[in-house]
Amino acid sequence: MNQIPTKEQILAWLADHPGEGAKRDIARAFGIKGAAKIELKRILREMAEEGTVARRRRSFRDSAKLPPVSVLRLTGPDGAGDQWAEAPEWEGEGDPPTILFLPRKGDPALAEGDRILARMTEATGQGYDYEARLIRVIGQAAQKIVGIFRKTAEGGRIAPIDKGDSKEWLVPPGATLDARDGELVEAEQSGPKARLGLPRARVIQRIGDPTAPRAVSLIAIHQHGIPDDFPNAVMAEADAAKPAPLDGREDLTGLPFVTIDPADARDHDDACLVLPDDDPANEGGFLLWVAIADVAHYVTPGSALDREARKRGNSTYFPDRVVPMLPDRLSGDLCSLHEGVTRPVIAVRMKVDSAGNKRAHRFTRAMIRSAGSLEYAQVQDAHEGRPDAQCEPLRDTVIEPLYGCYAALKRSRAARQPLDLDLPERQIVIDDAGKVSSVRFKERLDAHRLIEEFMVLANVAAAEELERLRRPLLYRVHEEPAADKIEALREVAQASGFTLAKGQVLKTAHLNRLLAQAEGSEFDELVNLSTLRAMTQAYYAPQNLGHFGLALRSYAHFTSPIRRYSDLIVHRALITAHHWGKDGLSAFDIEVLEETAKLISEAERRSMAAERDTTDRYLAAYLADRVGSTFSGRISGVQKFGIFVKLDETGADGLVPVRSIGREFYHYDPDAQQLIGADSGLTIGIGQRVLVKLAEAIPVTGGLELELLEIDGNALPAPGKGKGGRKPFAPGRRMAAVKARERGLARKVKRSRKKP
């Protein structure tokens, strides 16, 4: 066959042979040889100019379709967990095709922005155009940078705001986005990483003046990639929401529930009530009600609200703002249990005996009307005999029963022995101008503790209820500490003169005995901090691995679905288990439960990092005017490069670089967490009291650099004057001898600190 095919025949053949688009493939298929190939080349060129085929190097394909093997860019998962991709080189007319990426078991982990080579399969009747399977990864997502832009003649440079990152980025002239000098920008890496010279970046967003009021939290939001704008579809769903009807719900509006929250709380998602139990079999017992806003009624599976909430995972709290999980129409209105307003809830009624043990519980989907929106200090004052006008009519019938039930729960807590850490929480107060007006430690009242105990018991009831009904759920998991972390804690305890039991299964009671030994001593804060650092990080999982810190077998978050997606999943599970409606746990929710647990655990860690960085930056701004001042503090960490000091006044953490501590070599002992002066024998370790001078405070990074003046009330040894008049340490001395000497010093220090 040497007949030249028509354009229609060529298109039909390309559709049937998607992997064979080279000119020689077409010629071979139609039997074209010799001079006839010139005519075929002309026809293919015409088809390319007309747009009916697309030319890729030496092959042709139908321009309305993607080739069977394509380069894709991942655009990230949606709220349902599906991973989507786009074809950057799409050349067809109309909208680019929608591509669902289907990872297989064993595929490497991929992130939004990664470029892959994928095998494409057309999809019909699926709501998308193609399914893609990974062949190989060809490029990772571009690194993001948040920093200060400095204009130069060659474009500009970006100085990152991360404390540990001093590397600048070069911005070419056409990639500055017209950023001004000194402006805070977000940028991404452009081009491959340079082996020599500065890496290149392009500005993708101008954030604004880094010194503007409330810019500190905005920096953290961009730096950690926290979503802070709700899509239009989410806002439209929230705005269209209507108050829930009573239909099918238990009417509890006649019971005097109250909410107890901080003075600045905007939402009230939990209410409680305690009644005496008239059951003769439970003499001296209580009926404890905990009612939680029924967020599941408004945020239904698969909705835009649901997808966005799953993506955010939780609300993020900064000193100057909140980035909520749900729009204010829900979190501040329809799902907030305001005083005197009828609101839908999922409530649990718990029978508690006089010893604080939960004997039974019952869940219900109900309607309540709060009898009072109260504050912690206000409730505490009423209990102590100083009720205000709002609390006076509630004191005997509502407030005092709360404290009665709490007293019983304290007895149960004492028997259970959850971890009893005593670490004061800082509160940064921001004035109207967006500046830090004060830093103080929050007061812990019994009013705080009773709400915490009520919520813990309700969370336990939720986990036990779903286990009883054999329904899937998300547990809040806290695994026991690793053996090496406990051994490090044991060394800190011994160096402080205390003991931590060895050779038995670790329980929270053992740690509590250690904390009790340190209470009131100079090592109190050190032992509490070291115990906290020994703990593993809690996370969410569909498997029940227990909660070590609370000493509980089964624990699930149920009490705050306004700000935690995990709680919303538990609410849906309860709805399904009790057949309360069609807005319960969906089949898809169950299918992706493992993935959801991972997603929201990562979101929680992201929020914690952003909140911590924001606190550091506000503290650095607060102390910036006091550079040169002296502060007392305690060593909270030791590393090879220096020591970390927690300041008494503000709780801020600063770094004393090892290079600034005298003029001798310091050996770092990672096991004992000590720096030991090779010449003077000076030993610097966690928990020692110090006097420091503030050398530098950098608000944009949150960094504090300190100068060490005194340790345990003693001035530092004079440079070059060691014990016995020895000469300074000689760097060329054999390291084995140095380590042997330093190990002996460490043992001597430990023995000297032990109590007789």
LUMSE-818747 format. One record per residue (C-alpha): z, y, x. Coordinates in steps of 0.2 Angstrom, whole numbers, padded with zeros to 4 digits, always signed. Example, Ala and Ser with C-alpha at 12.3 -4.5 7.8 and 13.67 -1.06 7.14 Angstrom:
BEGIN
+0039-0022+0062 +0036-0005+0068 
//
This chain:
BEGIN
+0000+0000+0000 -0005+0017+0007 -0005+0027-0009 +0005+0043-0008 +0019+0042-0020 +0022+0056-0033 +0037+0067-0032 +0044+0058-0047 +0042+0041-0039 +0051+0048-0023 +0066+0054-0033 +0067+0038-0043 +0067+0028-0026 +0080+0039-0019 +0091+0036-0034 +0090+0017-0032 +0092+0018-0013 +0106+0031-0010 +0109+0025+0008 +0091+0026+0014 +0085+0044+0014 +0076+0045+0030 +0058+0049+0030 +0054+0033+0039 +0063+0023+0025 +0053+0032+0012 +0037+0028+0022 +0041+0010+0024 +0046+0008+0005 +0029+0015+0000 +0019+0007+0014 +0013+0023+0021 +0006+0022+0039 -0004+0033+0051 -0011+0049+0046 -0004+0047+0028 +0013+0051+0035 +0008+0069+0037 +0004+0070+0018 +0021+0062+0014 +0030+0075+0026 +0021+0089+0017 +0027+0083+0000 +0045+0081+0006 +0045+0098+0013 +0039+0105-0004 +0052+0095-0013 +0065+0103-0002 +0059+0120-0005 +0059+0117-0023 +0077+0111-0022 +0073+0094-0030 +0079+0085-0014 +0091+0091-0001 +0087+0089+0018 +0102+0083+0029 +0096+0082+0047 +0082+0068+0046 +0086+0062+0028 +0082+0067+0010 +0092+0065-0006 +0093+0071-0024 +0100+0088-0023 +0109+0086-0039 +0119+0072-0032 +0131+0069-0017 +0126+0057-0004 +0134+0039-0004 +0144+0044+0012 +0150+0062+0011 +0162+0074+0021 +0176+0079+0009 +0190+0091+0010 +0206+0086+0001 +0212+0099-0012 +0229+0091-0015 +0237+0081-0029 +0239+0088-0046 +0254+0087-0057 +0250+0069-0062 +0249+0064-0044 +0230+0061-0043 +0222+0066-0027 +0207+0077-0028 +0194+0082-0016 +0179+0094-0015 +0162+0093-0006 +0161+0109+0006 +0143+0106+0009 +0137+0105-0010 +0120+0112-0011 +0116+0108-0029 +0114+0120-0044 +0128+0123-0056 +0147+0119-0053 +0151+0107-0039 +0156+0089-0044 +0174+0084-0047 +0179+0070-0035 +0194+0059-0037 +0200+0052-0021 +0207+0034-0022 +0218+0029-0007 +0220+0011-0003 +0235+0002+0004 +0236+0005+0022 +0226+0022+0022 +0234+0035+0033 +0245+0049+0025 +0234+0063+0021 +0238+0081+0016 +0229+0095+0007 +0216+0103+0018 +0212+0087+0028 +0193+0083+0030 +0188+0065+0028 +0172+0055+0028 +0172+0045+0012 +0161+0032+0003 +0156+0039-0014 +0153+0031-0031 +0147+0039-0046 +0159+0039-0061 +0153+0039-0079 +0164+0043-0094 +0180+0046-0083 +0181+0065-0085 +0176+0067-0066 +0160+0064-0057 +0164+0054-0042 +0177+0042-0035 +0179+0042-0016 +0186+0030-0004 +0191+0034+0014 +0180+0029+0029 +0189+0039+0042 +0199+0055+0044 +0188+0068+0054 +0200+0083+0054 +0218+0088+0049 +0223+0102+0038 +0223+0119+0047 +0240+0124+0053 +0248+0139+0043 +0257+0153+0052 +0268+0167+0044 +0271+0181+0056 +0269+0199+0061 +0252+0206+0064 +0249+0217+0079 +0233+0227+0080 +0223+0226+0096 +0206+0232+0102 +0200+0214+0101 +0206+0211+0083 +0224+0207+0084 +0238+0195+0087 +0251+0187+0076 +0269+0184+0082 +0277+0170+0072 +0293+0173+0063 +0300+0155+0067 +0315+0156+0078 +0309+0142+0089 +0291+0148+0091 +0287+0161+0103 +0268+0157+0105 +0257+0171+0098 +0240+0168+0090 +0224+0178+0093 +0215+0185+0078 +0196+0189+0081 +0190+0206+0074 +0181+0199+0059 +0196+0188+0054 +0210+0202+0051 +0208+0205+0033 +0211+0223+0037 +0229+0219+0040 +0239+0234+0047 +0249+0235+0063 +0267+0228+0060 +0262+0220+0043 +0268+0203+0038 +0254+0191+0036 +0250+0173+0032 +0236+0165+0043 +0229+0148+0047 +0222+0141+0063 +0203+0143+0065 +0193+0132+0076 +0200+0118+0088 +0216+0120+0097 +0213+0128+0114 +0218+0120+0130 +0219+0136+0139 +0223+0153+0132 +0230+0158+0115 +0226+0148+0099 +0215+0157+0086 +0219+0161+0068 +0212+0170+0054 +0222+0180+0041 +0222+0173+0024 +0235+0184+0015 +0243+0201+0018 +0261+0199+0013 +0267+0217+0016 +0281+0227+0025 +0293+0214+0033 +0307+0227+0032 +0304+0231+0013 +0319+0227+0001 +0319+0209-0003 +0306+0204+0009 +0317+0191+0017 +0316+0179+0003 +0297+0182+0002 +0295+0177+0020 +0304+0161+0016 +0293+0158+0001 +0277+0159+0011 +0283+0151+0026 +0289+0135+0017 +0275+0135+0004 +0286+0137-0011 +0275+0140-0027 +0281+0156-0035 +0267+0161-0047 +0265+0151-0063 +0247+0147-0068 +0240+0155-0084 +0240+0138-0092 +0258+0135-0089 +0263+0152-0095 +0252+0150-0111 +0261+0134-0115 +0278+0142-0112 +0274+0157-0123 +0268+0146-0137 +0284+0136-0138 +0295+0137-0153 +0313+0134-0156 +0317+0115-0160 +0321+0110-0178 +0336+0100-0183 +0325+0086-0189 +0331+0069-0183 +0345+0077-0173 +0364+0075-0175 +0372+0091-0181 +0386+0096-0169 +0385+0115-0172 +0403+0114-0180 +0410+0109-0163 +0417+0123-0152 +0406+0120-0136 +0407+0132-0122 +0397+0136-0106 +0406+0140-0090 +0395+0148-0076 +0395+0161-0062 +0396+0179-0067 +0378+0182-0062 +0370+0166-0071 +0355+0169-0081 +0353+0152-0089 +0366+0141-0096 +0360+0123-0097 +0377+0113-0099 +0391+0115-0112 +0407+0105-0113 +0421+0102-0125 +0437+0092-0125 +0446+0085-0140 +0461+0074-0141 +0458+0056-0144 +0467+0050-0160 +0463+0031-0156 +0480+0023-0154 +0473+0011-0141 +0469+0027-0130 +0486+0036-0131 +0486+0052-0121 +0467+0050-0119 +0453+0063-0122 +0435+0064-0130 +0425+0073-0117 +0408+0080-0124 +0395+0086-0111 +0379+0094-0119 +0364+0097-0109 +0349+0108-0114 +0335+0097-0121 +0321+0102-0109 +0311+0087-0113 +0307+0093-0131 +0297+0108-0123 +0291+0100-0107 +0281+0085-0112 +0273+0072-0101 +0256+0077-0094 +0257+0095-0100 +0253+0110-0089 +0272+0114-0089 +0276+0096-0084 +0263+0096-0070 +0270+0112-0063 +0288+0107-0064 +0284+0090-0055 +0275+0100-0041 +0290+0112-0039 +0303+0099-0040 +0317+0111-0042 +0322+0129-0043 +0325+0138-0027 +0339+0150-0025 +0340+0165-0014 +0353+0179-0012 +0340+0191-0020 +0330+0181-0032 +0327+0164-0040 +0310+0154-0039 +0312+0144-0055 +0306+0127-0059 +0301+0133-0077 +0296+0150-0084 +0309+0161-0090 +0303+0159-0108 +0311+0142-0107 +0324+0143-0093 +0331+0159-0099 +0328+0158-0118 +0324+0142-0127 +0333+0130-0115 +0348+0141-0112 +0363+0138-0122 +0367+0156-0127 +0383+0160-0136 +0381+0159-0155 +0363+0153-0154 +0358+0135-0161 +0350+0125-0147 +0344+0107-0145 +0353+0096-0133 +0355+0078-0127 +0374+0076-0127 +0386+0062-0121 +0403+0059-0129 +0414+0050-0117 +0431+0042-0120 +0443+0046-0106 +0460+0038-0104 +0476+0046-0098 +0472+0040-0080 +0455+0048-0080 +0445+0032-0082 +0429+0032-0093 +0432+0019-0106 +0416+0021-0116 +0402+0033-0119 +0389+0037-0133 +0373+0047-0131 +0365+0057-0144 +0350+0070-0147 +0358+0084-0156 +0360+0102-0160 +0374+0113-0155 +0380+0132-0156 +0390+0138-0141 +0406+0146-0146 +0407+0156-0129 +0397+0160-0114 +0412+0161-0101 +0413+0164-0083 +0423+0154-0070 +0436+0167-0065 +0438+0172-0084 +0442+0154-0089 +0454+0152-0074 +0463+0168-0079 +0465+0162-0096 +0472+0146-0090 +0485+0155-0079 +0491+0166-0094 +0479+0181-0092 +0466+0178-0106 +0454+0192-0110 +0448+0197-0128 +0435+0184-0128 +0446+0169-0121 +0461+0173-0131 +0456+0164-0147 +0449+0150-0137 +0463+0147-0125 +0474+0134-0134 +0460+0125-0144 +0446+0125-0131 +0451+0130-0113 +0468+0121-0111 +0461+0104-0117 +0448+0106-0103 +0461+0107-0090 +0471+0093-0098 +0456+0081-0096 +0453+0088-0079 +0470+0083-0074 +0467+0065-0079 +0450+0065-0070 +0459+0071-0054 +0470+0055-0055 +0455+0044-0056 +0446+0054-0042 +0461+0051-0031 +0460+0033-0034 +0441+0032-0031 +0442+0043-0015 +0426+0052-0014 +0422+0062+0002 +0434+0077+0002 +0425+0090+0013 +0432+0107+0014 +0418+0119+0019 +0419+0136+0012 +0402+0143+0004 +0396+0159+0010 +0390+0172-0003 +0378+0186+0003 +0379+0201-0008 +0363+0212-0010 +0364+0230-0016 +0351+0239-0026 +0342+0244-0011 +0339+0226-0006 +0351+0227+0009 +0366+0216+0013 +0382+0225+0007 +0394+0211+0011 +0396+0193+0016 +0411+0184+0009 +0416+0166+0006 +0416+0161-0012 +0433+0157-0020 +0435+0139-0026 +0444+0138-0043 +0450+0124-0053 +0438+0130-0066 +0424+0126-0054 +0431+0109-0050 +0433+0104-0068 +0415+0107-0072 +0410+0098-0057 +0421+0083-0062 +0414+0083-0080 +0396+0084-0074 +0399+0069-0062 +0406+0059-0076 +0391+0063-0087 +0379+0058-0073 +0388+0041-0071 +0387+0038-0089 +0368+0042-0089 +0365+0030-0075 +0375+0016-0083 +0367+0019-0100 +0350+0016-0093 +0355+0001-0083 +0363-0006-0099 +0346-0004-0108 +0336-0009-0093 +0326+0006-0092 +0318+0014-0077 +0326+0029-0070 +0328+0040-0054 +0345+0037-0045 +0353+0050-0034 +0355+0040-0018 +0367+0043-0004 +0367+0029+0009 +0382+0026+0021 +0381+0035+0038 +0372+0027+0053 +0383+0018+0065 +0379+0029+0080 +0383+0045+0069 +0400+0037+0065 +0403+0033+0083 +0399+0051+0088 +0411+0057+0075 +0424+0045+0081 +0422+0053+0099 +0425+0071+0092 +0440+0064+0082 +0448+0056+0098 +0444+0072+0108 +0454+0082+0095 +0469+0070+0095 +0465+0061+0079 +0459+0043+0075 +0445+0036+0064 +0448+0018+0060 +0436+0005+0069 +0431-0012+0066 +0430-0012+0047 +0417-0008+0033 +0417+0011+0032 +0423+0019+0016 +0426+0037+0011 +0444+0034+0011 +0444+0032+0030 +0435+0048+0032 +0447+0057+0020 +0461+0051+0031 +0453+0059+0046 +0451+0075+0037 +0469+0075+0031 +0474+0073+0049 +0464+0088+0054 +0469+0099+0039 +0478+0115+0045 +0476+0111+0063 +0465+0121+0075 +0452+0107+0073 +0451+0108+0054 +0434+0116+0053 +0427+0106+0068 +0431+0089+0060 +0424+0094+0043 +0408+0100+0051 +0407+0085+0062 +0410+0073+0046 +0396+0083+0037 +0384+0080+0051 +0387+0062+0052 +0382+0060+0033 +0364+0054+0028 +0354+0066+0017 +0354+0062-0001 +0338+0058-0010 +0330+0051-0026 +0324+0034-0028 +0320+0021-0043 +0331+0009-0034 +0350+0009-0035 +0357+0010-0017 +0373+0019-0023 +0381+0035-0019 +0392+0034-0003 +0399+0052-0003 +0405+0051-0021 +0410+0033-0019 +0400+0028-0035 +0390+0012-0038 +0378+0020-0050 +0373+0039-0051 +0359+0049-0058 +0356+0067-0061 +0356+0071-0079 +0365+0088-0081 +0352+0101-0076 +0334+0098-0082 +0331+0117-0081 +0331+0117-0062 +0329+0099-0057 +0314+0088-0062 +0324+0072-0058 +0335+0076-0073 +0320+0078-0084 +0315+0061-0080 +0332+0054-0084 +0332+0063-0101 +0315+0056-0105 +0321+0039-0100 +0336+0041-0113 +0324+0047-0126 +0313+0032-0124 +0328+0020-0123 +0335+0026-0139 +0319+0029-0149 +0322+0047-0152 +0304+0053-0151 +0287+0052-0143 +0292+0064-0129 +0301+0051-0119 +0296+0043-0102 +0277+0039-0102 +0268+0024-0095 +0261+0036-0082 +0279+0043-0078 +0284+0025-0075 +0269+0020-0064 +0272+0035-0052 +0291+0034-0052 +0291+0030-0033 +0279+0044-0029 +0289+0056-0040 +0305+0052-0031 +0297+0055-0014 +0289+0071-0020 +0304+0079-0027 +0315+0074-0013 +0303+0083-0001 +0303+0098-0013 +0322+0098-0012 +0322+0098+0007 +0309+0112+0007 +0320+0123-0004 +0336+0119+0007 +0326+0124+0022 +0320+0140+0014 +0337+0145+0007 +0345+0142+0025 +0332+0152+0034 +0334+0166+0021 +0353+0166+0024 +0350+0167+0043 +0338+0182+0041 +0350+0191+0030 +0365+0188+0041 +0354+0194+0056 +0350+0210+0047 +0368+0213+0042 +0374+0211+0060 +0359+0221+0068 +0369+0237+0068 +0383+0228+0078 +0374+0223+0093 +0387+0224+0108 +0402+0220+0097 +0413+0206+0100 +0417+0192+0088 +0428+0177+0088 +0421+0160+0083 +0421+0141+0086 +0408+0131+0095 +0398+0121+0082 +0385+0113+0092 +0380+0109+0110 +0363+0106+0117 +0355+0105+0134 +0348+0123+0132 +0364+0131+0126 +0379+0131+0114 +0379+0136+0095 +0394+0147+0089 +0399+0149+0071 +0407+0167+0069 +0423+0168+0060 +0419+0184+0050 +0403+0179+0042 +0400+0161+0046 +0384+0165+0055 +0377+0154+0069 +0372+0161+0085 +0365+0154+0102 +0373+0156+0119 +0359+0151+0131 +0365+0140+0145 +0356+0152+0157 +0368+0165+0153 +0384+0155+0156 +0389+0159+0174 +0378+0155+0189 +0381+0137+0191 +0372+0121+0185 +0378+0113+0169 +0375+0095+0166 +0373+0090+0147 +0382+0075+0141 +0373+0070+0124 +0386+0057+0120 +0401+0068+0122 +0391+0083+0116 +0397+0093+0131 +0391+0105+0145 +0400+0102+0161 +0399+0115+0175 +0395+0105+0191 +0404+0118+0202 +0419+0124+0192 +0421+0109+0182 +0422+0119+0166 +0419+0108+0151 +0412+0116+0135 +0412+0106+0119 +0412+0106+0100 +0427+0114+0092 +0433+0125+0106 +0438+0143+0101 +0427+0157+0109 +0425+0175+0111 +0407+0181+0111 +0398+0197+0112 +0382+0200+0101 +0368+0202+0113 +0353+0202+0101 +0350+0201+0082 +0332+0198+0076 +0331+0200+0057 +0313+0194+0055 +0317+0177+0063 +0336+0176+0059 +0340+0173+0077 +0357+0179+0085 +0359+0178+0104 +0377+0179+0110 +0385+0181+0127 +0400+0170+0130 +0416+0180+0136 +0431+0168+0133 +0434+0149+0130 +0451+0144+0122 +0458+0161+0127 +0453+0160+0145 +0439+0170+0154 +0425+0161+0162 +0427+0156+0180 +0420+0168+0193 +0402+0164+0198 +0402+0153+0214 +0420+0149+0214 +0424+0131+0210 +0440+0121+0211 +0448+0121+0228 +0436+0134+0234 +0422+0122+0235 +0404+0129+0237 +0393+0131+0222 +0384+0115+0216 +0369+0110+0227 +0354+0106+0217 +0348+0093+0230 +0364+0082+0228 +0360+0065+0222 +0360+0064+0203 +0369+0048+0202 +0385+0055+0211 +0384+0070+0200 +0384+0060+0184 +0398+0049+0190 +0409+0064+0194 +0405+0071+0177 +0409+0055+0167 +0426+0055+0176 +0429+0073+0170 +0424+0069+0152 +0437+0055+0152 +0450+0066+0159 +0447+0080+0146 +0448+0067+0132 +0464+0060+0138 +0472+0077+0140 +0468+0082+0122 +0476+0066+0115 +0493+0069+0106 +0508+0059+0113 
//
